[in-house]
């Protein structure tokens, strides 16, 4: 069975709930029309189509559009070598859909990360709590309306007694600059996001030697 054949079987089973398969770069995707029915779809995909491995769950923020959220599931059949991507949409007002931890236990941490970073709830999850940020953190850092510079927030614990800005530290790429390398988090100085500082870093040969040349074609060098 190929991935396309699996997608067609899925559509034959669930009819209009499943979109026509879309092929792009050799990968097959389908959309589940109603997020409330994903448990039934994934149970069939696992038990009848032999997709026995949940590779990943990710989320997209369609900021400005409705529905705002798209949840993407990547399945693999370890025995048949097939892969299939399934997507479903959830509106911002609801921001909730069923957990699939009853189908694949590995969904546990994937769903927790999406809950933590996007604020999307998974109904029926056995332990839905933040996995990267601390409990009580009031924001969702991967939403598109979360500013790149971060937002001030209280950090819990003895070591912190005043508001500390979540400004990305070494985690996010800096906007602006003259090249991808100047925006690269691994060569940033966390204490400053100055574009002028980034420009100076570009010219430091030891940075290139330590981290290698930027990937991609880069600027055309004069002969």
GIMO-V726937 format. One record per pair of residues at least 4 apart in sequence whose C-alpha atoms are under 8 Angstrom apart, sorted by the first residue. I is the first residue (numbers start at 1). J is the second residue. If there is no record, write none. Layout:
# GIMO-V726937
I,J + I,J
This chain:
# GIMO-V726937
1,5 + 1,6 + 1,80 + 1,82 + 2,6 + 2,82 + 3,7 + 3,28 + 3,82 + 3,83 + 3,84 + 4,8 + 4,21 + 4,28 + 5,9 + 6,10 + 6,49 + 7,11 + 7,21 + 7,28 + 7,29 + 7,30 + 7,84 + 8,12 + 8,20 + 8,21 + 9,13 + 10,14 + 10,18 + 10,41 + 10,45 + 11,15 + 11,16 + 11,17 + 11,18 + 11,19 + 11,20 + 14,18 + 14,41 + 16,33 + 17,32 + 17,33 + 17,34 + 18,30 + 18,31 + 18,32 + 18,33 + 19,30 + 19,31 + 19,32 + 19,33 + 20,30 + 20,31 + 21,28 + 21,29 + 21,30 + 22,28 + 22,29 + 22,30 + 23,27 + 23,28 + 23,29 + 24,28 + 27,83 + 27,84 + 27,85 + 28,83 + 28,84 + 28,85 + 29,84 + 29,85 + 29,86 + 29,87 + 30,85 + 30,86 + 30,87 + 31,86 + 31,87 + 31,88 + 32,38 + 32,86 + 32,87 + 32,88 + 32,89 + 33,88 + 33,89 + 34,38 + 34,88 + 34,89 + 35,88 + 35,89 + 35,90 + 35,97 + 35,98 + 36,97 + 36,98 + 37,41 + 38,42 + 38,98 + 38,100 + 39,43 + 39,98 + 39,99 + 39,100 + 39,103 + 40,44 + 41,45 + 42,46 + 42,100 + 42,103 + 43,47 + 43,103 + 44,48 + 44,49 + 45,49 + 45,50 + 45,51 + 46,50 + 46,51 + 46,52 + 46,103 + 47,51 + 47,52 + 50,77 + 50,79 + 50,80 + 51,75 + 51,76 + 51,77 + 51,78 + 51,82 + 51,83 + 52,75 + 52,76 + 52,77 + 52,78 + 53,75 + 53,76 + 53,77 + 53,78 + 53,104 + 54,73 + 54,74 + 54,75 + 54,76 + 54,104 + 54,106 + 54,107 + 55,73 + 55,74 + 55,75 + 55,76 + 56,73 + 56,74 + 56,75 + 56,107 + 56,110 + 57,71 + 57,72 + 57,73 + 57,74 + 57,107 + 57,110 + 57,111 + 58,71 + 58,72 + 58,73 + 58,110 + 58,114 + 59,69 + 59,70 + 59,71 + 59,72 + 59,114 + 59,118 + 60,69 + 60,70 + 60,71 + 60,72 + 61,68 + 61,69 + 61,70 + 61,143 + 61,144 + 62,66 + 62,67 + 62,68 + 62,69 + 62,70 + 63,68 + 63,144 + 63,145 + 64,68 + 66,91 + 66,92 + 67,89 + 67,90 + 67,91 + 67,92 + 68,89 + 68,90 + 68,91 + 68,92 + 69,89 + 69,90 + 69,91 + 69,92 + 69,95 + 70,87 + 70,88 + 70,89 + 70,90 + 71,87 + 71,88 + 71,89 + 71,90 + 72,85 + 72,86 + 72,87 + 72,88 + 73,85 + 73,86 + 73,87 + 74,83 + 74,84 + 74,85 + 74,86 + 75,83 + 75,84 + 75,85 + 75,86 + 76,81 + 76,82 + 76,83 + 76,84 + 77,81 + 77,82 + 77,83 + 78,82 + 90,94 + 90,95 + 90,96 + 90,97 + 91,95 + 95,119 + 95,120 + 95,121 + 96,120 + 96,121 + 96,122 + 96,123 + 97,120 + 97,121 + 97,122 + 97,123 + 98,122 + 98,123 + 98,124 + 98,125 + 99,107 + 99,111 + 99,122 + 99,123 + 99,124 + 99,125 + 100,104 + 100,105 + 100,107 + 100,125 + 101,105 + 101,106 + 101,107 + 101,108 + 101,125 + 101,126 + 106,110 + 107,111 + 108,112 + 108,125 + 108,126 + 108,127 + 109,113 + 109,131 + 110,114 + 111,115 + 111,122 + 111,128 + 112,116 + 112,128 + 112,129 + 112,130 + 112,131 + 113,117 + 113,130 + 113,131 + 113,132 + 114,118 + 114,119 + 114,120 + 115,119 + 115,120 + 115,121 + 115,122 + 115,128 + 115,129 + 115,130 + 116,120 + 116,129 + 116,130 + 116,131 + 116,132 + 116,133 + 116,140 + 117,140 + 117,141 + 117,142 + 117,143 + 118,140 + 118,141 + 118,142 + 118,143 + 119,140 + 121,128 + 122,128 + 129,135 + 130,134 + 130,135 + 133,137 + 137,153 + 138,153 + 139,146 + 140,146 + 141,146 + 141,150 + 142,146 + 146,150 + 146,151 + 147,151 + 148,167 + 148,168 + 148,172 + 149,166 + 149,167 + 149,168 + 150,165 + 150,166 + 150,167 + 150,168 + 151,165 + 151,166 + 151,167 + 152,163 + 152,164 + 152,165 + 152,166 + 153,163 + 153,164 + 153,165 + 153,166 + 154,162 + 154,163 + 154,164 + 155,160 + 155,161 + 155,162 + 155,163 + 155,164 + 156,160 + 157,161 + 160,164 + 168,172 + 169,190 + 169,191 + 170,185 + 170,186 + 170,188 + 170,189 + 170,190 + 171,185 + 172,185 + 173,183 + 173,184 + 173,185 + 174,182 + 174,183 + 174,184 + 174,185 + 174,193 + 175,183 + 176,183 + 176,195 + 177,182 + 177,183 + 177,195 + 177,198 + 177,199 + 178,182 + 178,199 + 179,183 + 180,184 + 180,214 + 181,187 + 181,202 + 181,214 + 182,187 + 182,188 + 182,198 + 182,199 + 182,201 + 182,202 + 183,188 + 183,198 + 184,188 + 187,201 + 187,207 + 187,211 + 188,193 + 188,198 + 189,193 + 192,197 + 193,197 + 193,198 + 194,198 + 195,199 + 196,200 + 197,201 + 198,202 + 199,203 + 200,204 + 201,207 + 202,207 + 204,208 + 205,209 + 206,210 + 207,211 + 207,212 + 208,212 + 208,213 + 209,213 + 214,218
